Amino acid sequence: MAENTKVKDDRDNTVYIGKKPTMNYVLAVATQFNSGTDEVVIKARGKSISTAVDVAEIVRNRFVQGVKVKNIKITTEQLKGEDERISNVSSIEIFLVK
C-alpha cells in the first residue's frame, strides 16, 4: 500500500462566498486552478449568490483561460434563527472545470 496516498477532500476545491470583496474570491478560485485543480466549486447562500455569479464570470472571462461552467445546482435550505424560527434561504453551487 502506498504511504503517501491522500484521499481527496471535497472541501479542498470549494470556495465559500461571504462578505469579503469579490476579487478575494476570484483570486481564491484562480489560485485553485493554477495549483493544478481541474474542478472548483463556488458555494453561496442568500445575498451572496450574486457575488458567486460575478466570481464565476470574472474567472471565466478574465483570469483563467479555458474554464467552463460544468453544472449549477440551486436549492433552498431551511435554517433555524436565534428565535427558533425556520427561514428558507436560497443557495447555489457553481461547478467550474478547466
N, C-alpha and C positions, 0 to 999 in steps of 0.2 A: 504494500500500500504506500502511496506517495505521502511524504510527511508534510509537504508544503501545499497540499490541496486545500483550497478555500471554497467554501460554499458561498455563492453569490447571494448577498442580502438584497432584498427588493428595495430597501431604502438607500442603497448606495447610489442609485441613479435617479433619485427623486428630489425635486426641488419644490419645497412648500412655499407658497406665496403668502406674504403677510403685509405689513405696513411699511416696509423699507422702500427706498426709491426703486423704480423699475429697473434701472441699469444694474443694480446689485444682483438682481435675479438673472438678468441677461448674461452677466459675466459668470455667474454660477453655472448656468446651462452651457455656455461656451467652453468653460473650463472642463466640464464633464466630457464634452465631445472631444476636446483637444487632448484629453488624457487617455483616449482610446475607447471610450464607451460608445457603443453603437446605438443605444436607445436611452433617452432621457424622458422621464415623466414629470410634467408640471402639474401640481395639485393646488387647488384653491377653493375657498368657500366664500359665500356671500358677496360682499362688496369687492373682494379681491379677485373675483372672476374676470373682470375687465382687465385688470393688470396681468393676469395669467395669459390672456389672449394677446395682449400687447407684447409680452415677453416672447411668446412663441413666434409672432410675426417679425419682431426685430431680429431674433436669432436667425430665422429662415432667410430674411431678405438682406441683412447687412453683415452678420458676423460669421456664420459658418456656411460654407458652400455645400450644396447637395443635401441639405436637411429637408425632410418631408414630414408632413403630418400623417402618421400611421393610423391613428384612431383617436376619437374623442368620446369620453364617457361623461354623461351628465346624470346626476341623481339628486334626490332630496334626502337630507339627513335630519333626524329628529334629535334635538339637543335639549337637555334639561337646564333651565336657567336657575339663577340664585333663588328665585321664589317658587321653585319646583314646577313651574310651568314648562310644558313641552312646546318648543317652537321648531318650525320647519326651516331649514337652511339649505339653499341650493349649493351644490358642489360640482366641480369639473375636474377631469383628469385629461390632459393633453399628452398624447404619446408622440414624441418626435424621434425619427430614425435617420441615420446617416447612411 
